Amino acid sequence: MKNHIEPIARLIGAFQKLPGVGQKTAQRYALKVVNMSDAEVKEFAECLVNVKNKVKYCSVCGNFTESDPCDLCKTRNGKTICVVKDPKDVLSIERIRDFDGVYHVLHGVLNPMEGIGPNDIRIKELVSRVGANDVQEVIVATNPDVEGEATAMYIAKLLKPLGVKVTRIAQGISIGSDLEYADEVTLSRAIEDRREL
Amino acid sequence: MKNHIEPIARLIGAFQKLPGVGQKTAQRYALKVVNMSDAEVKEFAECLVNVKNKVKYCSVCGNFTESDPCDLCKTRNGKTICVVKDPKDVLSIERIRDFDGVYHVLHGVLNPMEGIGPNDIRIKELVSRVGANDVQEVIVATNPDVEGEATAMYIAKLLKPLGVKVTRIAQGISIGSDLEYADEVTLSRAIEDRREL
């Protein structure tokens, strides 16, 4: 689709760099921007630049932060570390308002097929963090897929010699879902990990 | 979902102003921005501001433009005017690379339920444009829904006394689709407007 207006075409191109945004969606966004007020657009542009200028990674947990170490690392109970793949997983767990420990963001999981090994993600940092602090439990909350499981196993093998309890988030049928629609692997795991009532 | 990092939270808020973008999508976009290079983010922000500063409406056709009158109005054959609802409809028609006339963007259609009358859209401008120039045909390409049809009828009634040919884009079964899935109104229109072969 040709757009005769160069600034709009450029903005459409910029929007297309966002995940899952194609030509049509980018165009819809761009036309919305044209109809925004000057102040709104200025604010939008500032937000973009601000994020890039102010947000960095916490040197302790690897999550996004404005100050280093981040607020979570500074204020939370450091005895429990929850290990996640991405910063967005921190947001998901924070949403349940139940966990009061700290996080460790790996920025990826082991994936030999794509050439991602232990040195490409923040596993070394996790080991030295557990070794240097009084950590009682490490909860591995990587995704329950092949790579997430392999990463969890690898971390458990490294950390157990340090005398720390390593746990894995439970896998089974989602709350509110229907047995009928559960896949077989999940269902078999749910039966295997059954609890006494 | 609480985000502890204020610049990210603000950017998520900004993305949510785009059409069809909710909390989760905005968050995904914002995390992508954090991982973009400095140059990319700067370019993105510039594109936003640029669009707002440089793009205005063409005083003749009402489409977006950098110069007034727009390139289409300056270079195209003005004997045929295609009337559309929105600037994005101009892009759609330009995509077929078949139409070599000019456009007239109404910026809306008649909608009495929402209080949009003839004075709220660019109908007056269309009438004086047709009156002042040597226009041979006006193709009304508003959407084939109730409001679009009503607007087309209204425009035809106003323009016919000026001696100009007013046409409406054809309605019928989409090319490549299946009779089985066509709705009844479309099918009945397709039969009514049948052509001799």
Interface residues (C-beta under 8 A of the other chain):
Chain A: M1 K2 N3 H4 I5 E6 P7 I8 R10 L11 G13 A14 K17 L18 P19 G20 T25 Q27 R28 Y29 A30 L31 K32 V33 V34 M36 D38 E40 V41 K42 E43 F44 A45 E46 C47 L48 V49 N50 V51 K52 K54 V55 F64 T65 E66 C70 D71 L72 D86 P87 K88 L91 S92 E94 R95
Chain B: M1 K2 N3 H4 I5 E6 P7 I8 R10 L11 G13 A14 K17 L18 P19 G20 T25 Q27 R28 Y29 A30 L31 K32 V33 V34 M36 D38 E40 V41 K42 E43 F44 A45 E46 C47 L48 V49 N50 V51 K52 K54 V55 F64 T65 E66 C70 D71 L72 D86 P87 K88 L91 S92 E94 R95
